[in-house]
Amino acid sequence: AEHRTIIEVSDAVALAAAAAERLIKQIEANTERPAICLTGGSSPKRLYELLATDAYRKRIPWQRAHWFIGDDRFVPESDPLNNMAMAKGAFLDACAPVANVHAIKTDAANPDEAASLYVRELQTFHGSDKLDAAKPLFDLVLLGVGPDGHVASLFPGYPGIEVSDRWVIGVPEAHVKPFVPRVSLTLPPLASCHEMLFLMSGADKRAILGRVLAGEDLPANRARSRGETVWLCDRAALPEGDSV
Ligand code: 6PG
């Protein structure tokens, strides 16, 4: 467990291809109902678009694979800020059966209500309200990292990062842009996976990646899979001297 692997790739194109291979490998390893936890933000967009291309699309058992999201912005699906809407537009609408796409319901009365509904959705899929090291919730969890070191919508210094008795929480206020309420998985369900895969691309990520690699206490460093934790980084994102 606790182990972290850093993989360096040349650029954003290579990063999307490497992420696609890891995603397909985790899906193939689950012969029943593979579960993938997607992420929002700009980091995964190229990967999502790649999965919809013929070459990748035919390698994924769409009837069996299930797609969740680690956090969402509490805005209507029609808002471009909505994370699951981005993933749907990039690949899910074209590839996945509607019943296999598990979105956070941002048309609920409020973020807490949406969080409760998503807990139920996750626990129904999992067949249990307990996380079990022998049977992880997800096969793969994708994550991006914000400029302040947040993952999903777990911000540094916010109470959500400490929550261990609830799988999903409402986050009334964000710490960075966009300043809209969020709904986020907490660390325990995110950690319940065979592989947690961080996507780090571009010079904008270099400062925060340096702080992560220096071991600073940030949400991004507290997010560790009970299986494998992999940081996929392109050259521009890696601080000088941190090339691997
Ligand atoms: C969100 C994301 C968030 C994101 C990071 C990185 O809802 O905003 O899930 O955790 O992954 O903020 O965002 P970028 O990929 O846009 O840099």
Residues whose N, C-alpha, C, O or C-beta is under 5 A from the ligand:
A	BS01	6PG	T39 G40 G41 S42 S43 D71 G144 V145 G146 H150 V151 A152 S153
